[in-house]
Amino acid sequence: MKQPVFELTKGMLPVETIYCPGCTHGISHRLIMEVLDEMGLLGSTIGCGSIGCSVLAHRQMNIDMLESPHGRAPAVASGIKRVHPDKLVFTYQGDGDLASIGIAEIIHAAARGEKITAFFVNNAIYGMTGGQMAPTTLIGQKATTCVTGRTVEQAGAPMRISELLSSLDGAVYIERVALNSPANVNKAKKAVRRAFEVQEQGLGFSMVEFISTCPTHWGVSPVQALDHLKEKMLPYYPLGVYKSPEGGEQ
């Protein structure tokens, strides 16, 4: 009897994807839901969606979810976790949401050591609203609000969120992963599980940053986007564990 090599996790609903070809949002969705399924926690998890390309994530993730005002998912998740400390609570946010309009919320949630998990999708651009420059847009990268490319003089250096949050005492586990290869996707899944385990143990704030693609607003093909991620994104956003309960972070 043949054994299946791939099955749809119970954490994902059988609906058509909302994402553009080559977008890696779908991969991060699956990893999070797959881990929750394997941990047996689908029925005891609450997700807080954000405004951005992930705004319809609740239509794909088979758990209790709600929408948060733009940038405010960490504040909403903090309230939910304090009312329901027995639930696993996470936010799912893009760089425009978390690193820009919601930067105060994520910093203070981490500083307070809120026992929630944040999933941060960094594709260095505003996706849903038209390809504007984000706080994570690389130097020289073109966007609709910097058509000749971002410069330090005009917009400062791109923000490294994992490094920033790892400096806060309330942050317990921070890891940056990438979604551009099978090997990196496997590492990303392990990071997702570790972040949830930290929350289960009540240790404090955890976050996984996914370095992701946006072929549409990068103006490249899906295959070229994977190359761009490796060649341009990863040198500036190095992968690794930036904070962990065990120590030994970079």
N, C-alpha and C positions, 0 to 999 in steps of 0.2 A: 504494500500500500504506500502510495506516494505521500510524503510529508510536505506540508506547505512551507515555503521559504519566506513568505511575507503575509501578514494579516493586518487588517485595520484594527488598531487598538480601540477598545471600548471607550476610550477617552475622547475620540474624535467622532463627530457626527458625519454621516455619509452625505455630505453636501458638496456642491461645486466650490472650488476655491475662489476667493475674492481677489487673489493676488496676481500681479503681472507675471509673465513668463520669466523665469530666472530669479524671481524674488525668493529670498531664503526665510521669510516670515513663516511660511508653511512648515519648514523643517523645524524651526524652534517650537511652533505649536505642537507638532507631533512629539517631539522629545519630552516636553513638559507633561503632556497627557499620557504618554507611554510610561513615564516614570511613575506617575500617580496611579496608573492602572496596575503596574507591577508591585507597587507598595500597598495596594488595596485601599487607597485613600480617595478614590473618586467621589465617594458619597460623603466625605467629611472635609471637603476642600471648597473654599470660596475664592474666586478670582475677581480682581478689580481691573477692568479694561481701561484704556485711556483714549484720548482723541488722537487720531493719526491713521495710518494705514491699518492699524490693528483694531479700529473702532468696531468692526463687526466680528471680532474674535469670539464673542459669546454665541454666535451662530454656528461655530465650528467646534468649540470645546464643550464636551459633554459633562459639565459640572455646573454648580450654582455660580452665576456670574452677574456682575452689574457694571454699568458704565459710570465713570467718574468725570467730573469737570476737567477741563484741559489742565494737565499737570498736577492734579490733586489726588491722584490714585494713592500715593503713600499716606496721605492724611486720612482718606477714606478707609484704607486697609488697616491703619492703626486703630481707628475707632472700632472696626469690625472685630479685630483680634482681641481688643480689650473687653468687648462685650461677649465674645465667644472664644475664650482662650483655649477651648478644646478643639477648635477647627484649625486646619492648615490654611493660611491666607497668603495670597501672592498678588503682586501687581505685574502687569505686562505693559511696557512702555517703550516708545521710540525715543530717538535722541532729541527731536524737537520738543517732545513732551517732557521727558525727564530732565534733560540737560539745559533746557531753556526756560519755558514758562513754569516748569515744576522744579527748578533747581533748589529752591528754598525747602520745599516739602521733602525731597529725597535726602537732603543734607540733615535736616532736623530729625527725620525718622531714624536715620542711621546714628546720629549723635545721641538720641534718646535710647538707642538700643532696642527699638521696637522689634518684637518677635515676629517679624514678617519676612517674606522673601520677595525681592524685586528681580524681575527679568527685564533687562535693558537691551533693546535691539539697536545697535549703532551701525547705520549705513551712511553716515556722514552727510545727510541731506534731509530736508523736509520732503516727504514723499507725497502724502495725500493732498497737500495744499498747493503744489505746483513747482517743487524743486528749488525752494529758496535755500539760502545758506543757513546751516545749523551751527550750533556751538562746536560741533565735532567735524565740520567741513575742513578738509585738508588745505594747507597752504598751496596756492596755485590752482586748486580745484574750482571749476566754473559752476555757477549756479545762477538762477534767475535774478538774484539780488546782488550778484558780483559777477557780471558777465565776462569780465576779463580775468577772473580768478581771484581767490581770496588772498589778501596780503596781511602781514602782521601789523603794518602801519594803520590799516583801515579797520581791522576787526580783531586784532590780537591773535594769539596762538590758539589752535584747537584745544578744547578741554579734554583732559584725560580723567574721566569720571572714576574709574576703578582706583587709580592712584589717589585721587582726592578723598574718596570715601574711606579708603583703607587707613587713612591717618586719624580717623575718629575712633574713640575708645569704644563706642557702642556697636561699631561694625565688627562682627565676629568672623564672617566668611565672605571674601570677595575674590572672584575669579573671572578672568577674561578668556573667552574661547572664540573659535571661529567656525563658520559653517560652509567652508569652501572645499572640503574633501571628506571622504569616508572616515579617514583616521581622525580628523578634527571633529567630525560629527560624533564619533564614538566618545571622544574626550569631553565634548559638550554635554552628552547625556550623563556622564559620570559626575560632572559639575552640578547639573540640575539635581541629581539625587543627593549629593552631599549638601547642597543648600537646603533642601527640604529636611534632611536629617538634622541639621543644625537647628532648624526651627522646631522640629519635633522634640529635641532635647531641651528646648527653652533657653538656648545660650545667648540669643540676641539677634541682631539684624544680619541678613545675608543677601547677597546679590550676585547674579551671574550676568556678565556683559557678553552679548553675542555680536561679534564683528560680522556684519551681514552685507548683502548686495542690494543695489537698486539700479538694475540695467536701464530702466526707463529714464530716470533723471540723470544718470551718469552718461547717457547717450551712447551706450555700447550694447553689444549682444549679450545674452546670458553667459556664453562661454567666456567672452572677453571680460565680463564682470568678475568672474572667478579669478582670472589672471590679475585684474586690477586690485582685487582684495588682497591677494598674496603679495604683489609687488609694491603697492602704494600704502594700503591700510596697515598691514602688519608691522612694517618697520616703525611706524609712528605709534601704533597701539600694540605693544608686545603682549603675546599670550602668556598666561601663567596665573598662579595663585598669588594674590596680593595680600591676603589676610586669611588666616585660618586658626582654629582653636589649638591646633598642634604646633603652630609656629613654623618657622622655616620658609616663610614666604619671601618673595623677591622684593 
